[in-house]
């Protein structure tokens, strides 16, 4: 009987592994300084678009920024690309604000949408565990969502945060599962979609492929990369616990 129940525990623990391994645990941040502190000294790469030329795309595109790439096959008649400002619904906010805005006063990647608004994708040169960005949502009713590893983030953080009466802020994620891209898409279509933009993209400077090849590299050793094998250790721990309890009985 003890052997049979222990075997059942083994099967149960092993059955859990695929499910847990594919269910990413993602911690979110809405303050850049808190996000940076959580990285615990991890080297980072940033893109502020200030070195990019003004560029509005009229068809499918892939903007290669080196460590980042921004792409879309859903451009339609929308204005999307590297810009200095986007239109907003400023007159509909209380208090009102300018009908043309920038994420942080400098060049950024932005959208002036139409009915529905375009989607776009940000991908990385190699898989990463962290990503963050400053954002601006100039529409009083509509908003954008971000998806990564099958999880959707919308409303909060992209609504209800106001700085100088303009809905803008920071959003960052730290995941226990590696990812190589995130997607942004418009969630509500209430007619003309006012501007949306992202700027000051930030991700880790660690190349996960390199770390897997040589985990002794300083940047890999100093910042522990999650190991899938840890889930197997948890499973074995459950098995051992069940065995001890049965022996005591």
N, C-alpha and C positions, 0 to 999 in steps of 0.2 A: 504493500500500500504506500509506504514512504517513498519507494523508488518511483512508483507510478506518479505520485503527486509532484515529486521533484522533476520528473521528466516533463510533466505538464507545465511546470514553471519555466523550464528551459525553452520549450516550444513557444510559450507566451512571450518570453523576453526577446527571443529571436524574431518573433513575428512583429514586435514593436519596432525593431530597428529600421526597416525601410520607411515606415511612416514617419518616425521622428527625424530621420536623416534628411527627408525631403520637405519637412515643415520648417521653414526658416524662422528664426527668432530675430526680429528686427526692432532695434531700439531707435526711437525718433527724437529729434531735437529741434527746437524752434528758436534757439539762441546760439549764435556762432561761437561765442567765447566758451560756452558750456560744451559745445560739440568738440572744439579744439582741445579742451582740457580732457575730455573723455578719450581722446586718441593717445594720451599718455606719452607724448613725445614722438609719435609716429611721423616719419617724414611725409610731406604732402606735396601735391602738384596742384597748381591753380591755373585757371583760364579766366581773364577778365575782359576779353574781346577788344581791349584798347589798341592792340596792335593789328587789328583786322580792318580792312577797307569796308566802307558802307556797301552792302550787297543785299538786294532784294531778289529772291528767287521766284520765278514764274512757273516752274515745273519741278518734277522730282529732282532732288539734289542730295549730295553728301558733302558736307563741309568738314574737311579733314584738318583738325587742329593739333595733330600729333598724338598726345596722350588721350585726347577726347575727339569724338566725331559727332556732329549733329546732322541728322538726315530726316527726310520726309518724302513720302510718295503721295501725300495727301494735300498738295498745295492749292489746287483749284484756282480760284480767282483771288485768294487771300494774299495779303502782304506779309511775307515771312522772311526773316534773314537778320543780318547784322545791321542794327539801327542805332540812332541817337535818342529816339523817343517813340512812343506809341500813343494812339488816341485813347482817351478815357471817357467815362460817363461822369466827369467831374461835377457837372451842374446838377446831377441827381443825388449826390451825396450831401450829407449835413454834418459839418459845414461844407460848402462847395469848394472845389479846388480846380486847378488848371486842367484844361482838356487835353494837354499833351504832357507826358511824364516819362521819366527815365527810372530805371531801377535804383541807381545810386548817383545819378548826375553825370555818368560817363557812358560810353558805348556798351551795348549789350546785345543779346540775341532776343528778338522780339517778334510779336505777331500783331497785326491789325486784321482781325478776322471778319467774316461775314456770317451768314446764317449757318450755324454749326461749328464753325471754326476748324482750323487744320490740326492734325496731330503731328507730333515729331518725336524722334528718338535720339537719346544721347547714349553713345556706346564708348567703351574704353579699349585701350590698346591691348590690355590683358585683363583677366578677371580681378575684381576688387571686392573688398568687404565694406568699404565706406564711401559715402558720397554726400555732398552738401552743396547748397547754392542759395543766393539771394534771389528774391522773386518780387514781381509787381503784378497785381491783378486789378486792372482799371475798370472792370465792369461791376456795376452795382448789384446785379442779379446773377449773372452767369459766372462760371468758374472753370478751372482746370483741375484735372486729377493726374496723379503719377502712379504708375504701376511698376513693380519690381518683384521678381520671383513669385508671381501670381498674387501678390498682395496689392491692394488699392488704397491710396491715400488721397482723400479729397475733403472738401469743406474745410475742416481743420486739416492742414495748416493754411490752406489757400483762401480762407475767408476769415472775417471777424478779427483780423489783426490790423490795427491802424496806427500809423506813424505819420504825424502831421496830416491827419484826416485821409490819408491815402492807404488803401489796403496793400501792404507790402510787408516783407519779413524775411526770415531765413528758415530753411528746412534742411535737416541732415539726417542721415540714417547710418547706423552701424549694424551690420548683419553677421550672424554666425555662419552664414552660407555665402559662398562667393557668387558674384553676378558679373555680367559683362555689358549690361545695358539697362536703361530705364526708359519708359515711354510716357509721354505727356499727351493728354487728349482733353477736349472740351466736354464738359458734363451736361450742361443745359444749353438749349438753343432758344433764347428769347428774342429772336430778331437779330439785329446787328450786334456782333460780339466785339466789345471794346478790347483794348490792347492787353496783352499778357507778355511778360518777359522774364528771362533768367539771366543771372550774371554771377561773376566770381565763383565759378564752378570749382569744387575742391574734391580731391580724392587722395588715396594713399599713394606714396611713392614706391611702394613695394610691388615688385613684379612677382606674382604668385607662382608663375611657371619657374622662374629662376629660383625662388625659395624652395620649391619642391625638388629641384635638382641639387641645390646646395643650401641646406637649412642652417649651415654654420655662418652664413653671411651676417654681418653685424646687424643690418636692418631686420633680418628674419629672426635672429636669436633674441633681439631686444624686444620684439613685439610678437608675442605668441600667435601663430596662425591656427585657427580651430582645426582639430584633427578628427576626421570621421571615425577613426578607430576608437575614440573616446566613448562612443555610443556602445561599442561592443564591450568595453570595460564595465559600463553601467549595467549591461545585461548580465555579465558574469557576477557582478555584485549582488544583483537580485537573486540569482541562483544560489549563491553562497548563503545569503540570508535565509532563504527558504529552507535550505538543508539544515542549518543550525537550529532553526525553530522546530523542525520535525524531530531532530535527535533529542532535544530537550523533552519533547512529549513522550 
